[in-house]
Amino acid sequence: MKIINSIIIIFFSAFLFWAVPVQSSAGNVVTDAGGRSIQVDTPFTRVISLYGAHTRNLKTLGLDAEIIGICPMDKWAGKPEYCYHDGLEKFLAARPDLVLIRPMIDQAYAALVKGMEKAGIIVVSLQPGSVDEMFDYWLALGTLTGKGDQARQMVSSFKDEIAGITAVTRALPDKKQVYFEAIHSRMKTFTPGSMAIFALETAGGVNLAQDAPSVRGTNIAFYGKERILSHAHEIDVYLAQKGAMNQPTIEMIKDEPGFDVIRAVKENQIFIVDEKIVSRPTMDLLKGIHTIADILYPGVLERGGIQ
């Protein structure tokens, strides 16, 4: 049963974000999702990242030589790959001074984490559940790696671009009503306040699943076919995210029994978006917002002077 539970956790970890706060303070202390408090007197310089969003953000911060390992699904030429399935010995041989994980790893691979900590390796577990937490997360990464100024610039640049986009989309008349699918096989959507819904609403869309209840405190919400079909005549656009563990297609959605009554299905307004640009806490979320805006209102951002 423990093995089955671990498999389930791994399968859905690509989509789930636990709403646990992360923070960095003026005193160079980072508090992570597991309650660890790390005093950062000098930046860490031998870092292994076990989550794609960490890796993407570290690259955006301008790090390179300091990153000595990445997870297998990342793409960073020349970087050795590490996975939470690897034995402790592989990590010890690499001599990292910091291993960045997320709560799923902390919970499902506690023995590996404890082994690294016992060997003197600092382990930090981070994964924001909202955009506000994402800013704190970026600042935490900056504190850990000595890139505080760059992290603050990331936050400032993101906020400035969001302000420009919002100024355009807020004024749109007759906003499109959207159902945003998170996991097709289980008829799940996203919780209000999640990054995917933030992307949708910033792009000018109206989330039709405002009443979606969170699954175990994550950003994923159970909705079910009956509720989806109750909005059949309201759904102008049907969005679905696609990732390594969730592979919906337009044909799959069209062929779902009962979905032929959905307005978006009848009018061929079904679109698939990459989960990396709508669900991960990186600057790529801006690309996701642009993508959704172009789906809902083709050319609207360009006409509003947003490139």
Secondary structure by P-SEA (a helix, b strand, c coil): caaaaaaaaaaacccccccccccccccccccccccccccccccccbbbbccaaaaaaaaaacccccccccccccccccbbbbcccccaaaaaaacccbbbbccccccccaaaaaaaaaabbbbbbbbbccaaaaaaaaaaaaaaccaaaaaaaaaaaaaaaaaaaaaaaaaccbbbbbbbbcccccbbbbccccaaaaaaaaaccccccccccccccccbbbbcaaaaaaacccccbbbbbbcccccccaaaaaaccccccccccccccbbbbbcccccccccaaaaaaaaaaaaaccccccccccc
